[in-house]
Amino acid sequence: MTFITVFTAPKPFTDAHIATIQRNAIASWTKLPDVRVILMGDEPGLAQAAQDLGVTHVSDIPRSASGAPLMDAMFRLARKISPSQLYCIVNADIILFPQFVETARQVVAQKEEFVVLGQRWDLDITTALEFSPGWPESLKSWAQDQGSLHRPVGSDYFLFPASCYSHLPAFVIGRAGWDNWMIYKARKSGFPAIDATQDVMIIHQNHDYAHLPGGKPHYKHPETDENVRLAGGRAMTRFTLLDTDYRLEHGIIRHQSMTPVRLWRRIEAWPLLALGSTRLSNLLWRIRKIFSSSNHQNLDR
């Protein structure tokens, strides 16, 4: 059985820059030991890229009204095509390193159910990468020197065992909300949401949003509103890395350290997670927004 199945639904390969960074990302996944890569969709250029990179391609997948693949179908297909101990959905512009697999083995040795995620490093990459000996070290050094660590919002990968996320709403991939729900689902279900930022470096290759209708960011599309509805409402889509309850530190899973921001999020999320009260959670969120706004105004005086 494969250890990890990595799956995604790439964008069309018609834009030269998007094509380059997606090929870079997928090529990095093929360098991971004991990993199978599945690309889903029939976007222009996808079949050829899958063939060139030697990965599995599934063209027939249910889609939204706009033509974007539906995530419940993606999760079902990944399980059907590739029985694995772990699954990882990852955005198609994210570079992974071989250490990713070793970290996954460390987590599996400590927990039966979990989801692992983390912050990304943003880096401008415009050319095809060469995966020659020593590429992980040189690429990490480049990112640390010229890139920047993204703030703890907008998660780009989720690593989880086969027993987790067996049922998923029909989220539209490429729109906002579904990644927040993934964290909410872990917390609500009671399995650890583990922030692996310290141990796992991932690189996001910067790009614009020209591939989306109107060139608008994903969070401004109507299908984002549909994702929020399917998630159960805005309260469920406020969950970010600040809501993880565990962290990975030198391969050891530890309880997440409590900062003032994390404490506020715990307070806001408690009614939702413990009582199922969206109304009270929203009220606490509004109170925090008022206090935050008031503090900013006082600082400006």
HELIX and SHEET records of a PDB file:
HELIX    1   1 ALA A   16  THR A   30  1                                  15    
HELIX    2   2 LEU A   46  LEU A   53  1                                   8    
HELIX    3   3 MET A   71  ILE A   81  1                                  11    
HELIX    4   4 GLN A   99  VAL A  108  1                                  10    
HELIX    5   5 TRP A  135  GLN A  146  1                                  12    
HELIX    6   6 TRP A  178  SER A  189  1                                  12    
HELIX    7   7 PRO A  213  GLY A  215  5                                   3    
HELIX    8   8 HIS A  218  LYS A  220  5                                   3    
HELIX    9   9 PRO A  222  ALA A  231  1                                  10    
HELIX   10  10 ARG A  234  THR A  237  5                                   4    
HELIX   11  11 LEU A  241  ASP A  243  5                                   3    
HELIX   12  12 PRO A  260  TRP A  270  1                                  11    
HELIX   13  13 PRO A  271  LEU A  275  3                                   5    
HELIX   14  14 THR A  278  ASP A  300  1                                  23    
SHEET    1   A 5 THR A  56  VAL A  58  0                                        
SHEET    2   A 5 VAL A  35  MET A  40  1                                        
SHEET    3   A 5 THR A   2  THR A   8  1                                        
SHEET    4   A 5 SER A  84  VAL A  90  1                                        
SHEET    5   A 5 TYR A 157  PRO A 161 -1                                        
SHEET    1   B 4 ILE A  94  ILE A  95  0                                        
SHEET    2   B 4 ILE A 203  GLN A 205 -1                                        
SHEET    3   B 4 TRP A 121  LEU A 123  1                                        
SHEET    4   B 4 SER A 148  LEU A 149 -1                                        
SHEET    1   C 4 VAL A 115  LEU A 117  0                                        
SHEET    2   C 4 ALA A 193  ASP A 195  1                                        
SHEET    3   C 4 TYR A 246  GLU A 249  1                                        
SHEET    4   C 4 ILE A 252  HIS A 255 -1                                        
END                                                                             
